[in-house]
Amino acid sequence: MASNREKYWPESCRNKLRNTIHIVSLGCPKNLIDSEVMAAVLVKGGFCITEFPEEADVILINTCAFVLPAKEESIDEIFRMARMKESEQCKHLVVAGCLSQRYGNILEHEIPEVDLFVGTGNILEIADLIDNLQRKDSRFPRSHIGKPTFLMTSSHARLISTPPYTAYLKVAEGCSNCCSYCVIPTVRGAFRSRTMDDIVKEAESLAEGGVKEIILTAQDTTAYGKDLPGKPNLAMLMKNLASIEGLRWIRLLYTYPASLTDEILQTISDEEKVCKYIDIPVQHIDDEILTSMNRKGSGRAIRNIITKARDIIPDVALRTSLIVGFPGETPEKFEDLVTFVHETRFDHLGVFVYSQEEGTQAAEFPAQIPEEEKEERRGIVMEDQAIISYEINQSLIGSVHEVLMEGRSDIPEFTQIGRLSRQSPDIDGVTYVNADEKRPGEIIHCRIVSAEEYDLYAEEVDALS
């Protein structure tokens, strides 16, 4: 996990004076932040973090359990690391996060290779739990699954695992929207916001450490502040963050369309540091499906907020996620969704196949769609979106943009790689750059010279050209 080997691998670790831990972080950026907090807790507790599992005495997997593919990935990783436990120096395998919170007491009996299961509410106990595990106390339980009430603050140290110029910033935890298909309220608890002063304090610390781009994340960023005295909101938070010296980009993820207000949109437009980029997971466009999903707002309301976003922020890049194959999605309703994708022309789009999750309302709904049909529908949307994305990227040729440089590429004509403000790390495409050697984290101006379905190619230019 650690991006800087020397920073987390001091002399005491190289000489085997302390136990070493390798952390595998699966799932979303919110989970990654939890992994970073656990890493800091472990280092404070006397452990050392290694990026190489074969060097670890303990392997810690922070899991995801949002949908079936995420659970399968988590289980596969558990068994992969269990095999390493047999063949390498690893003595203990620890599983934390959403999978443990949801299934820990069951998995304790199903996967004896795992020595310890830790829930999402027990993050700060991780060093003590592993220490107790290593003492081999037979009275020590294998599962520690408390209530999911943990909320990180600026007082909780993080060992940032992203590149040093980019960091995620969690503004809230949990969710109270209670969508009928979603297990998040169960594994993460009710929505709870951090105070604005606390978020700003962490952002200032990140900026002082060299972070140029912060990416605001939560289960629902637009709900920020609704549970706090005085009802601070996301627009106010963005304005405060934009005043921090050293920050260059502020990016917004996970905005709930029904709560995307004019004030938020206007703030994105007005604040130079706020990226003209909005992640709006709409999930579907059919009113009956939205109602079955327990999503607030109608298809017309979704269309209206997208139109308004583009009116207020003419150069905005919009990302969304959709769910196909939800119970009751007839061929006609699916065709309406495809038509919506064609009409709306999102800059970036991802598709989830509906996952029938036990314990959710939707799992009991009639008219479940066969898996083969769901996968076929996903393929149709993604194929159509690839064409749309290509056309949008082609329209960018000749335009000049800021590019955040990230390192070297393996393309001879474009030797470096970076991202436009319209490209979020890991989930969107990248920009390959023809320029003199740049430091990672440096922001330069480039002209787009060619484009593919998801990636762009650019040449450095003078800022005024």
C-alpha positions in Angstrom: 0.0 0.0 0.0 2.7 2.5 0.9 3.8 4.7 -2.0 7.1 5.6 -0.3 9.1 2.6 0.8 11.7 4.4 2.9 9.1 6.4 4.7 7.3 3.4 6.1 10.2 0.9 6.2 12.7 2.4 8.7 15.9 0.7 9.8 14.1 -1.0 12.7 11.9 -2.9 10.2 14.8 -3.8 7.8 16.5 -5.3 10.8 13.3 -7.2 11.8 13.1 -5.5 15.1 9.4 -4.9 14.5 6.5 -6.8 12.9 5.7 -5.8 9.3 2.2 -5.4 7.9 1.1 -5.4 4.2 -2.3 -3.7 3.6 -4.5 -4.5 0.6 -7.2 -1.9 0.1 -10.2 -2.9 -2.1 -13.3 -1.0 -3.2 -13.9 2.7 -3.3 -11.9 5.8 -2.2 -13.8 5.9 1.0 -12.4 2.5 1.9 -8.9 3.7 0.9 -9.1 6.4 3.5 -10.0 3.9 6.1 -6.9 1.9 5.1 -4.8 5.0 5.4 -6.1 5.6 8.9 -5.5 2.0 9.9 -1.9 2.2 8.5 -1.3 5.3 10.7 -2.7 3.5 13.8 -0.5 0.5 13.1 2.7 2.6 12.7 1.8 4.5 15.9 1.4 1.1 17.6 4.9 0.0 16.7 4.3 -1.9 13.4 5.9 -1.2 10.1 4.0 -1.0 6.7 5.5 -2.8 3.7 4.3 -2.6 0.1 5.5 -6.2 -0.5 3.2 -9.0 0.9 6.1 -11.5 0.8 7.9 -9.4 3.4 4.9 -9.1 5.8 4.4 -10.9 9.1 0.7 -9.8 8.9 -1.4 -9.3 5.8 -4.4 -7.0 6.3 -7.2 -6.9 3.6 -9.6 -4.0 3.8 -12.6 -5.4 1.9 -15.6 -4.2 0.0 -19.1 -5.8 0.0 -21.2 -3.4 -1.9 -22.3 -5.7 -4.7 -21.6 -9.3 -5.7 -18.5 -8.6 -7.9 -17.0 -6.6 -5.0 -17.7 -9.5 -2.6 -16.2 -12.0 -5.1 -13.1 -9.8 -5.5 -12.7 -9.7 -1.7 -13.1 -13.4 -1.3 -10.7 -14.1 -4.1 -8.1 -11.8 -2.5 -8.6 -13.5 0.9 -7.8 -16.9 -0.6 -4.9 -15.5 -2.6 -3.3 -14.1 0.5 -4.2 -17.2 2.5 -2.0 -19.2 0.0 0.8 -16.6 0.5 0.4 -17.2 4.3 1.3 -20.9 3.6 4.3 -20.2 1.4 5.8 -17.0 2.7 6.8 -15.5 6.1 3.2 -14.3 6.8 1.9 -15.6 10.1 -1.5 -13.9 10.4 -4.2 -12.9 7.9 -6.6 -10.2 9.0 -9.8 -9.2 7.1 -11.3 -5.7 7.8 -13.9 -3.5 6.3 -17.4 -4.0 4.8 -17.2 -7.7 4.2 -16.3 -8.3 7.8 -18.9 -5.9 9.1 -21.6 -7.7 7.0 -20.5 -11.3 7.2 -17.7 -11.6 9.8 -19.4 -13.9 12.2 -20.4 -16.2 9.3 -17.0 -16.1 7.6 -15.3 -17.0 10.8 -16.6 -20.5 10.4 -16.4 -20.6 6.6 -12.8 -19.3 6.2 -10.6 -20.7 9.0 -7.5 -19.4 7.2 -8.4 -15.9 8.4 -7.1 -15.2 11.9 -9.1 -12.0 12.6 -12.2 -10.2 11.3 -12.5 -6.5 12.1 -15.6 -4.4 11.4 -15.9 -0.9 10.0 -16.5 0.5 13.5 -13.3 -1.0 15.0 -10.7 0.8 12.8 -9.0 2.6 15.7 -8.5 -0.7 17.5 -6.6 -2.4 14.7 -3.1 -2.2 16.3 -4.3 -3.5 19.7 -6.3 -6.3 18.0 -3.3 -7.5 15.9 -1.1 -7.2 19.0 -3.5 -9.4 20.9 -3.7 -11.8 18.0 0.1 -12.2 18.0 0.0 -13.1 21.7 -2.0 -16.2 20.8 -4.5 -15.8 23.7 -7.0 -18.6 23.2 -9.7 -16.5 24.8 -9.3 -13.8 22.1 -12.2 -13.9 19.7 -11.6 -14.0 16.0 -14.4 -11.5 15.1 -14.6 -7.9 16.4 -17.7 -6.5 14.8 -19.0 -3.4 16.6 -21.6 -0.9 15.6 -20.6 1.0 12.5 -20.4 4.4 14.1 -16.7 5.4 13.5 -16.3 8.9 12.0 -12.8 10.0 11.2 -11.6 13.5 12.1 -8.5 15.6 11.5 -7.1 14.2 14.8 -6.8 10.8 13.1 -3.6 10.5 11.3 -3.4 9.0 7.8 -0.6 7.5 5.8 -1.5 8.8 2.4 -1.1 6.0 -0.2 -2.1 8.1 -3.3 0.6 10.1 -5.1 1.8 13.0 -2.9 0.0 15.6 -5.0 -3.5 14.0 -4.8 -5.6 13.0 -1.8 -9.1 12.0 -1.0 -11.0 13.8 1.7 -13.9 12.2 3.4 -16.5 14.8 4.4 -19.0 12.4 5.9 -19.6 8.8 6.7 -22.6 6.4 6.3 -25.8 7.0 4.4 -29.5 7.6 5.3 -31.0 7.5 1.8 -31.9 3.8 2.2 -32.0 2.9 -1.5 -33.8 -0.5 -1.8 -30.8 -2.2 -3.4 -28.1 -1.0 -1.1 -26.4 -2.4 2.0 -24.4 0.7 2.9 -26.6 1.8 5.8 -26.1 -1.6 7.3 -22.3 -1.7 7.0 -21.5 2.0 7.4 -24.4 3.3 9.6 -26.5 6.4 9.3 -25.2 9.5 7.6 -23.0 11.7 9.8 -21.0 14.8 8.7 -17.7 16.0 10.0 -17.7 19.6 11.1 -16.6 22.1 8.6 -13.7 23.4 10.7 -12.4 19.9 11.1 -12.5 19.2 7.3 -10.8 22.5 6.6 -8.1 21.7 9.1 -7.3 18.4 7.4 -7.3 20.0 4.0 -4.9 22.7 5.2 -2.6 19.9 6.6 -2.8 18.1 3.2 -1.9 21.3 1.3 1.0 22.0 3.6 2.2 18.5 2.8 2.2 19.2 -0.9 -1.2 18.0 -2.0 -2.4 20.0 -5.0 -5.7 18.1 -5.7 -8.3 17.1 -3.0 -11.2 14.9 -4.0 -14.2 15.2 -1.8 -15.9 12.0 -1.1 -18.8 10.5 1.0 -21.7 8.2 0.4 -23.6 11.4 -0.5 -21.6 14.6 -0.6 -24.6 16.7 -1.3 -26.1 15.7 2.1 -23.1 17.2 3.8 -24.1 19.3 6.9 -27.8 18.4 7.0 -27.2 16.7 10.3 -25.1 19.5 11.9 -26.1 22.5 13.9 -26.6 25.5 11.8 -27.0 23.3 8.7 -23.7 24.1 6.9 -23.7 22.8 3.3 -21.5 21.6 0.5 -21.4 25.0 -1.2 -20.1 26.7 2.0 -17.5 23.9 2.4 -16.2 24.3 -1.1 -15.8 28.0 -0.7 -13.8 27.5 2.5 -11.6 24.9 0.9 -11.0 27.1 -2.1 -9.4 29.7 0.2 -6.6 27.3 1.2 -3.3 28.3 -0.1 -1.5 25.7 -2.1 -4.6 23.8 -3.2 -5.1 24.0 -7.0 -7.9 21.5 -7.7 -11.0 20.6 -5.6 -13.0 17.7 -7.1 -16.5 16.6 -6.2 -17.7 13.0 -6.2 -20.9 11.2 -5.3 -23.4 14.0 -5.6 -27.0 12.9 -5.2 -29.0 14.4 -8.1 -32.1 15.3 -6.0 -29.9 17.4 -3.7 -27.7 19.1 -6.3 -28.8 22.7 -5.6 -28.4 25.9 -7.6 -26.0 27.1 -4.9 -23.7 24.1 -5.3 -23.7 24.5 -9.1 -23.1 28.2 -8.9 -20.2 27.7 -6.5 -18.6 25.2 -8.8 -18.9 27.8 -11.6 -17.6 30.7 -9.5 -14.7 29.1 -7.7 -11.6 28.8 -9.9 -10.1 26.0 -7.9 -13.2 23.8 -8.0 -13.0 21.5 -11.0 -15.8 21.8 -13.5 -16.5 18.2 -13.0 -19.5 16.6 -11.2 -20.1 12.9 -10.5 -23.9 12.5 -10.4 -24.9 8.8 -9.9 -28.4 8.8 -11.4 -28.8 5.0 -11.4 -31.8 5.0 -13.8 -34.2 7.3 -15.6 -37.5 5.4 -15.5 -39.9 6.8 -12.9 -41.2 3.3 -11.8 -37.7 2.0 -11.5 -36.5 5.0 -9.5 -39.5 4.6 -7.2 -38.7 0.9 -6.7 -35.1 1.9 -6.0 -36.4 4.3 -3.3 -34.5 7.1 -5.1 -35.7 10.6 -4.5 -36.7 12.6 -7.6 -38.1 11.6 -11.0 -36.6 11.1 -14.4 -37.7 14.6 -15.4 -36.0 16.0 -12.3 -32.8 14.2 -13.3 -33.0 15.7 -16.8 -33.7 19.1 -15.4 -30.7 19.1 -13.0 -28.4 18.0 -15.8 -29.6 20.8 -18.1 -29.2 23.3 -15.3 -25.7 22.1 -14.5 -24.7 22.6 -18.1 -26.4 26.0 -18.2 -24.7 27.3 -15.1 -21.3 25.6 -15.8 -21.1 25.5 -19.7 -17.8 23.6 -19.7 -18.7 21.1 -17.0 -17.7 17.4 -17.4 -20.4 15.1 -16.1 -19.9 11.5 -14.8 -22.7 9.2 -13.9 -23.3 5.6 -12.9 -26.2 3.4 -13.9 -27.8 0.2 -12.7 -29.1 -2.2 -15.4 -31.2 -5.3 -14.8 -33.0 -3.9 -11.7 -36.2 -6.0 -10.9 -39.0 -4.8 -13.2 -36.7 -3.3 -15.9 -38.7 -4.4 -18.9 -37.1 -4.2 -22.4 -39.0 -1.0 -22.9 -37.7 0.6 -19.7 -34.2 -0.5 -20.7 -34.6 1.1 -24.1 -35.7 4.3 -22.4 -32.4 4.2 -20.4 -30.4 3.7 -23.6 -32.2 6.7 -25.2 -31.4 8.8 -22.1 -27.7 7.9 -22.4 -27.7 8.9 -26.1 -29.6 12.2 -25.4 -27.6 13.2 -22.4 -24.1 12.4 -23.6 -22.3 12.0 -20.3 -18.5 12.7 -20.5 -17.9 9.6 -18.3 -20.2 6.8 -17.5 -20.1 3.5 -15.6 -22.6 0.7 -15.4 -23.3 -1.7 -12.6 -25.2 -4.9 -13.1 -27.9 -5.1 -10.5 -26.8 -7.4 -7.6 -29.5 -9.2 -5.6 -28.2 -8.5 -2.2 -29.7 -10.4 0.7 -31.1 -8.2 3.4 -32.2 -5.5 1.0 -35.8 -4.7 0.0 -35.1 -5.2 -3.7 -33.8 -8.7 -3.2 -37.4 -9.7 -2.5 -38.9 -7.9 -5.5 -40.7 -9.9 -8.2 -39.6 -9.8 -11.9 -35.9 -10.4 -11.2 -33.9 -10.3 -14.4 -31.7 -13.3 -15.5 -28.0 -12.7 -15.1 -27.2 -13.3 -18.8 -29.7 -10.6 -19.7 -28.3 -8.1 -17.2 -24.8 -8.6 -18.6 -26.0 -8.2 -22.1 -27.7 -4.9 -21.2 -24.5 -3.6 -19.5 -22.6 -4.4 -22.7 -25.0 -2.5 -24.8 -24.8 0.7 -22.7 -21.0 0.5 -22.5 -20.6 0.0 -26.2 -22.8 3.0 -26.9 -21.0 5.1 -24.3 -17.7 4.3 -25.9 -18.9 5.9 -29.1 -20.2 9.0 -27.2 -17.0 9.3 -25.2 -14.9 9.1 -28.4 -17.0 11.8 -30.1 -16.7 14.1 -27.0 -12.9 13.6 -26.8 -12.6 14.3 -30.5 -14.3 17.6 -29.9 -11.6 18.6 -27.5 -8.9 18.5 -30.1 -7.3 21.9 -30.5 -8.4 23.1 -27.0 -6.0 24.1 -24.3 -6.3 22.8 -20.7 -4.4 22.6 -17.5 -2.8 19.1 -17.0 -1.7 17.7 -13.7 1.4 15.7 -14.4 1.7 12.2 -12.9 4.9 10.6 -14.3 6.4 8.9 -17.3 4.5 6.9 -19.9 5.8 4.1 -22.2 4.6 5.9 -25.4 7.7 7.3 -27.2 6.0 10.3 -28.8 4.2 11.2 -25.5 6.7 10.4 -22.8 4.7 11.7 -19.8 1.2 11.1 -18.4 -1.2 13.4 -16.6 -4.8 14.3 -16.2 -7.1 17.2 -17.1 -9.4 18.6 -14.5 -12.2 16.7 -16.3 -10.4 13.4 -15.5 -10.7 11.9 -12.1 -8.0 9.4 -11.1 -8.5 5.7 -11.6 -12.1 6.0 -12.9 -11.7 8.2 -16.0 -9.1 8.2 -18.8 -5.7 9.9 -18.7 -3.8 12.4 -20.9 -0.5 11.5 -22.5 1.7 14.5 -22.9 4.6 15.5 -25.2 6.6 17.8 -23.0 10.0 18.3 -21.4 10.5 16.3 -18.2 8.1 17.5 -15.5 7.8 16.8 -11.8 4.8 14.7 -10.7 2.3 17.1 -9.3 3.3 20.0 -11.6 0.4 21.6 -13.5 1.2 22.8 -17.1 -0.9 24.0 -20.0 -1.3 21.6 -23.0 -3.2 21.6 -26.3 -5.1 18.4 -27.1 -3.8 17.0 -30.4 -5.6 13.7 -30.7 -8.0 11.5 -28.8 -9.2 8.0 -28.3 -12.4 6.6 -26.6 -11.1 7.4 -23.1 -7.6 8.8 -23.3 -6.3 12.1 -24.7 -3.0 13.1 -26.2 -1.5 16.6 -25.8 1.5 18.9 -26.3 2.7 21.4 -23.9 2.1 25.0 -24.9 2.6 28.5 -23.4 -0.2 29.3 -21.0 -1.3 32.2 -23.2 -1.2 30.3 -26.6 
